[in-house]
Amino acid sequence: MSGMTLQTAEQAGEVLTGLALGLGATGEEDALWNAIDPAIWAETHNPWTTLARASRVHVRGLLADAAFRGKIAEIAAAREAARRAPGWFDGLPEGKRPGCIAYFSMEYMLSESLPIYSGGLGNVAGDQLKAASDLNVPVVAVGLLFAQGYFRQEFTPDGQQRALYPFNDPSQLPVRPVLDENGDWLRLALDVPAGTIWIRAWQVQVGRATLYLLDTNDPANPSSVRCITTQLYGGDAGLRLRQEIVLGIAGWRLLMRLGYQPEVCHLNEGHAALAAVERARVLRLELGVSFREALMIARAGTVFTTHTAVPAGFDRFPPGLVAGYLAEYVIAGLDMPVEEFIALGRETPGNEAEPFNMAWLAIRVSGAVNGVSALHGEVSRALFAPLFPRWPEAEVPVGHVTNGVHVATWAAPDRGRPEQDDATLWSHRCAARTRFVRKIADQHASRQCFIGEGGLECFPVPALRPDVLTLGFARRFASYKRPDLLLTDPDRLARLLADPTRPMQLVLAGKAHPADVVGQALITRWIAFSRREDVLGRVVFLADYDMELARILVRGVDLWINTPRRPWEACGTSGMKVLANGGLNFSELDGWWAEAFTPEVGWALGDGKEHGEDPATDAAEAEALYHMLETEIAGAFYARDTENVPTAWVKRMRASMTSLTPAFSAERAVQDYTTRYYIPAAARYRRRLDGGAQEARDLAAWRDRLAAQWGDLRFAAVSRNDADGLHHVAVTVELGRLEAGDVRLELYADPRSGAEAEVIDVPAVSKTVSSGALRYELSVALKRPASEYTVRVVPFHSEVMVPLEANFILWEH
Ligand SMILES: *Cc1c(COP(=O)(O)O)cnc(C)c1O
């Protein structure tokens, strides 16, 4: 496209529309959008919104101007060059690079102009998609286009949250219809018990990655169907299940219809687990294998990321509901009894009282599973342990990739840089705070006025100060996040804020789910507090926490506070957004902060242990929160050198910016996913698929044989003795009908204080089984008393992931 000239206004208009639709605009382009509509551009910084709302007459005038068309051509050429530029992914060894990774998520937070997100989960999906584009990792993403998205928030005069559902007019969103080969709008048909429903498809350009969004708002559908994709996280279990059917089943079908051949399918949370089921259904038909065999292939190429730290966070459906919606699909499409399918979502297959758990389904259709921080990996191993009975918790097959944020999205372009000297870095920080304070005053002050039966009622507009230590606290008002911990002693907080020599100001934001009355009451408490005489102008609660507001906050505040109840913050990402901007973190040792914190980079709350919902712990942590703010934090911020620079504070800023920004970036997270998950998953998927899926057939048969014969396995004799400083183990195992190569004998010791768990392979004396028994022997120097060891038999197959795909185990004791 370089050297392109745009001769006509029409051509230029088309190219301009394409540019505006592409999320991921660069600062170089600001002048272009500013020319189109300076007011809307300044308000939204969003090309598509600016173009969609600008005056047609004005735009036509611009397009008639050859110089302006030249500017468009130049930008289009730059975008094209960026699209073609190699990324990190291109540097990976050729044979290893997966050709296509399909990414499924219920929500995406990409831009405030595309409000189809609620919070953290969408943030992870959106930021990782942008990073994948930057790195040129070939990700194609799938989600839903919600007509109303998540609710928008406003407050009543008495500080109650009100939920609003403005309509997302698709013509005003940066999306366009997906067209088929004839140029017609692609429609997917999905057969459900009540008949055929129509699903529409849209596409969003995110840098060089494409996100496909599905919706059911086709006028040909009955009203109940049209409403499936109206709200994110609204409605009942039935609605959620139907959304997940559309996301997973129709989403996978769309990719097939468009000719994608994903080797890896990444499930961002269990919502999309049906994508892997649909994938297996398609493979079953194509290869003429059974569903179990097809699943052996599909799951090898499926990665499941779990995001919750509590069992209540998993979607659970009444089995009747699942059967109601999916019976025909399962019977006809999977050639499987419904009960057998429902068992995939249960801990105990035959337990009819047990609901259908989407996380259980997800782990059973995946070849790799991960949590989103080191601590959350550990917590998830405990949550998923019931599916691996008698396996040590440390061996439950859940790893972790700590989340990260897309730095270019959250960092202010004119921020300070860690390589600058103290005074310069500090002056940038002060400038950012000043802009922030002004922005809050300009944009959000009017929201303090209400019109009610008593006419117009305005609360005093609090003007924050540009030179005061500014604290930020914004998140979902869910009780595990303890958004009221800072309010434990309101008078003490008020004194802290109004301190005559070391004052502070606090900016808050956050929504509580419309069904969460407790969370809503906490918001009302904060609003009441912000209206107290003695804190006026020192506390602001901003309405409608969204991506734009988050960006303003993380760029402006000095200190980001987070007070979750450990270990329920799976990762948390908002604190990462302040890093590049020079903000510091003061947070509970939970989620990412548990691995990021050192005293050089910020402050920590809590003792790094779990205490449940213990009121005494809450009280002690509130005390520590106040104390730290009153002493160390106020001290560091207000201790100035002769040039009025807080050197200790700036030192922390520099350490936090340099060491944490790259480590907690989405770029690092996507690199981790690629090298540790996508590449091995793609390789395993290909091995199972190649050659008419012979390996998958063999593996399915192997697994069935183990399931049938594992019960025959016995320890015939175990002998141990110590000689010459070595421990000698000799074990005879009765294999029954199993073969020598099917199992492995291991010497195992539990983790103890000061000692890790140990697993030592004990070799068989011969490869052949004589009269159904096999003898194993090993002489080994043990690291601890022999009495701490026991022996066990586990499945073994070089191509099977144990225990994920074969969870059998036999212990000596
Ligand atoms: C970053 C972000 C979140 C996630 O923040 P947590 O740290 O997980 O609380 C939620 N909502 C918005 C609008 C965000 O920008």
Ligand as a Chemical Component Dictionary entry (heavy atoms), coordinates in Angstrom:
data_LIG
# 
_chem_comp.id                   LIG 
_chem_comp.type                 NON-POLYMER 
_chem_comp.pdbx_formal_charge   0 
_chem_comp.three_letter_code    LIG 
# 
loop_
_chem_comp_atom.comp_id 
_chem_comp_atom.atom_id 
_chem_comp_atom.alt_atom_id 
_chem_comp_atom.type_symbol 
_chem_comp_atom.charge 
_chem_comp_atom.model_Cartn_x 
_chem_comp_atom.model_Cartn_y 
_chem_comp_atom.model_Cartn_z 
_chem_comp_atom.pdbx_ordinal 
LIG C1 C1 C 0 -8.201  -3.267 35.118 1  
LIG C2 C2 C 0 -9.650  -3.187 35.311 2  
LIG C3 C3 C 0 -10.305 -4.140 36.113 3  
LIG C4 C4 C 0 -9.587  -5.277 36.794 4  
LIG O1 O1 O 0 -8.998  -4.828 37.968 5  
LIG P1 P1 P 0 -8.730  -5.730 39.252 6  
LIG O2 O2 O 0 -7.358  -5.430 39.638 7  
LIG O3 O3 O 0 -8.891  -7.158 38.845 8  
LIG O4 O4 O 0 -9.737  -5.307 40.234 9  
LIG C5 C5 C 0 -11.671 -4.016 36.287 10 
LIG N1 N1 N 0 -12.368 -3.030 35.704 11 
LIG C6 C6 C 0 -11.769 -2.095 34.936 12 
LIG C7 C7 C 0 -12.605 -1.038 34.307 13 
LIG C8 C8 C 0 -10.400 -2.154 34.700 14 
LIG O5 O5 O 0 -9.830  -1.250 33.917 15 
# 
loop_
_chem_comp_bond.comp_id 
_chem_comp_bond.atom_id_1 
_chem_comp_bond.atom_id_2 
_chem_comp_bond.value_order 
_chem_comp_bond.pdbx_ordinal 
LIG C1 C2 SING 1  
LIG C2 C3 SING 2  
LIG C2 C8 DOUB 3  
LIG C3 C4 SING 4  
LIG C3 C5 DOUB 5  
LIG C4 O1 SING 6  
LIG O1 P1 SING 7  
LIG P1 O2 DOUB 8  
LIG P1 O3 SING 9  
LIG P1 O4 SING 10 
LIG C5 N1 SING 11 
LIG N1 C6 DOUB 12 
LIG C6 C7 SING 13 
LIG C6 C8 SING 14 
LIG C8 O5 SING 15 
# 
